[in-house]
């Protein structure tokens, strides 16, 4: 049974790579752009420090999500950038107002909770 589950997960991962593109990760200095592109995670850096991650909400509501990356402020997320150009945010992103989206952002993909 475990073999079958593992095989299905690998097939799903391969198919989703073909049909659903990953989010791009762009590093920008000081400020996020006025107009954000969909399916793009912006990492805002200032003086060499990652300050925030910014993206358009993936649910389609069009809201701008800003996740703090500075460890001395709360709430705080950690971003990991990968060699393939994708990124991972930890912990999950949960909008408790408006659309209520709750998701994990892993290796450029949204995984809904």
Backbone torsions as a table, in degrees:
resi	resn	phi	psi	omega
1	UNK	NA	-41.4	177.8
2	UNK	-62.3	-38.0	178.3
3	UNK	-59.3	-43.6	-179.1
4	UNK	-65.0	-43.5	177.9
5	UNK	-61.4	-44.5	179.4
6	UNK	-62.6	-42.4	179.5
7	UNK	-64.0	-42.4	179.3
8	UNK	-64.4	-41.9	178.1
9	UNK	-62.3	-41.4	179.4
10	UNK	-66.5	-41.2	178.1
11	UNK	-63.4	-45.5	179.6
12	UNK	-61.1	-42.7	179.6
13	UNK	-61.9	-41.7	179.1
14	UNK	-65.9	-46.2	179.8
15	UNK	-64.0	-41.5	-179.7
16	UNK	-66.4	-32.9	175.3
17	UNK	-63.4	-35.4	180.0
18	UNK	-73.6	-40.9	-169.5
19	UNK	-103.5	-22.9	-178.7
20	UNK	-121.6	105.4	-177.7
21	UNK	-67.1	148.5	176.9
22	UNK	-72.9	159.1	173.7
23	UNK	-69.3	140.5	172.8
24	UNK	-80.0	153.5	174.7
25	UNK	-118.2	122.4	178.4
26	UNK	-120.5	133.7	175.5
27	UNK	-96.9	127.6	179.9
28	UNK	-125.1	153.3	-179.4
29	UNK	-94.0	129.8	170.3
30	UNK	69.8	-51.7	-177.1
31	UNK	-136.0	146.1	173.0
32	UNK	-73.4	152.7	178.7
33	UNK	-61.3	154.2	177.4
34	UNK	-62.2	-43.7	178.7
35	UNK	-105.2	115.4	-179.9
36	UNK	-90.5	139.8	175.1
37	UNK	-84.3	143.1	174.2
38	UNK	-67.4	155.8	177.9
39	UNK	58.7	33.8	177.4
40	UNK	-135.4	130.7	173.4
41	UNK	-103.5	122.3	178.9
42	UNK	-99.3	128.3	173.9
43	UNK	-103.2	114.1	-177.9
44	UNK	-92.3	120.7	179.2
45	UNK	-114.3	145.3	172.4
46	UNK	-141.5	128.5	-177.8
47	UNK	53.6	36.5	177.0
48	UNK	82.3	0.8	179.5
49	UNK	-106.4	134.5	174.9
50	UNK	-76.0	119.1	-174.6
51	UNK	-102.4	-40.1	-179.8
52	UNK	-156.0	157.5	172.7
53	UNK	-111.6	134.4	-175.8
54	UNK	-131.1	138.3	178.2
55	UNK	-157.8	162.2	170.9
56	UNK	-81.0	136.3	-178.4
57	UNK	-54.8	128.2	-175.7
58	UNK	-72.9	-7.0	-179.5
59	UNK	-74.6	-17.4	-179.8
60	UNK	103.4	-0.5	-179.3
61	UNK	-71.6	-19.2	176.9
62	UNK	88.5	-1.5	179.7
63	UNK	-70.0	152.7	176.3
64	UNK	-92.0	128.4	176.9
65	UNK	-103.0	130.8	177.8
66	UNK	-124.4	117.8	-179.6
67	UNK	-110.7	122.3	179.5
68	UNK	-67.9	133.5	178.1
69	UNK	-110.8	1.6	-179.7
70	UNK	-86.4	122.3	-172.4
71	UNK	-69.3	-16.2	-178.8
72	UNK	-89.5	3.6	177.3
73	UNK	-122.8	154.3	-179.8
74	UNK	-123.2	146.8	-10.2
75	UNK	-68.5	161.7	-175.4
76	UNK	-137.7	136.8	174.5
77	UNK	-113.0	160.6	174.7
78	UNK	-117.3	135.2	177.6
79	UNK	-111.3	137.6	174.4
80	UNK	-119.2	123.6	176.7
81	UNK	-97.5	136.6	-175.8
82	UNK	-105.3	159.0	-177.3
83	UNK	-61.1	-25.7	-179.4
84	UNK	-83.2	6.1	177.3
85	UNK	90.7	0.9	177.9
86	UNK	-94.2	175.4	179.3
87	UNK	-140.9	160.4	176.3
88	UNK	-128.6	136.4	174.5
89	UNK	-108.8	142.4	176.5
90	UNK	-139.5	133.1	1.6
91	UNK	-80.2	-163.6	-179.9
92	UNK	-65.7	162.6	176.9
93	UNK	-103.4	125.1	-177.7
94	UNK	-134.7	111.4	176.3
95	UNK	-85.2	109.8	-177.6
96	UNK	-85.0	-9.3	175.2
97	UNK	-116.7	173.0	176.6
98	UNK	55.5	-115.6	-171.4
99	UNK	-73.8	-22.2	178.8
100	UNK	74.3	16.8	-179.5
101	UNK	-56.7	141.1	175.9
102	UNK	-141.4	118.4	-175.5
103	UNK	-154.0	159.8	168.8
104	UNK	-98.4	144.6	176.5
105	UNK	-117.1	104.1	-174.7
106	UNK	-127.9	124.4	177.9
107	UNK	48.0	46.4	175.7
108	UNK	77.0	11.7	-179.4
109	UNK	-123.5	145.0	174.7
110	UNK	-92.4	126.8	174.7
111	UNK	-117.6	108.1	-174.8
112	UNK	-69.8	142.3	176.4
113	UNK	-90.5	NA	NA
